[in-house]
Amino acid sequence: MRRQALKAAMAVFTLAYAAAALADGAPSTEIPMKIQIVLEGQTLAATLEDTPAARAFADMLPLALDLADYHGIEKIADLPAALPTDDAPAGIDPEVGDITLYAPWGNLAIFYRDFGYARGLVRLGRIDGSTAALEAKGPLPARIERMDAAQ
């Protein structure tokens, strides 16, 4: 009888601890937003962040864009509408594979080479694997879509 009471008390304690951890900002079990970028027969899987800008970007999908090369570092394209940046940091130091918004111009920028800190860049997400397909010269026709809608 005493063992059962102890087990029950431990179960209640464990549940209370887990609930408190979630309330204190522990990672949620929410499924991340997966997208894909299709260019010239290749598909790049990516994951969007859980931010207002990234959610607004996801709401625009699917998008057909021509990705232009910019300084041999990134591919850029104009977006059909502005994305919210109110809660975004002043800038970021993008990494290879970052999908970003350049807020001053309102355009999408996907980095395939390293670049330093830039004011106005807002990270939307990240390509999950190789960015080699983005290194092709010239503009690339691309289709960006939610993976759940593409299946």
Summary of the structure (lengths in Angstrom):
residues: 151
radius of gyration: 20.4
end to end distance: 53.3
largest distance: 75.0
contacts: 411
relative contact order: 0.22
helix: 26%
strand: 36%
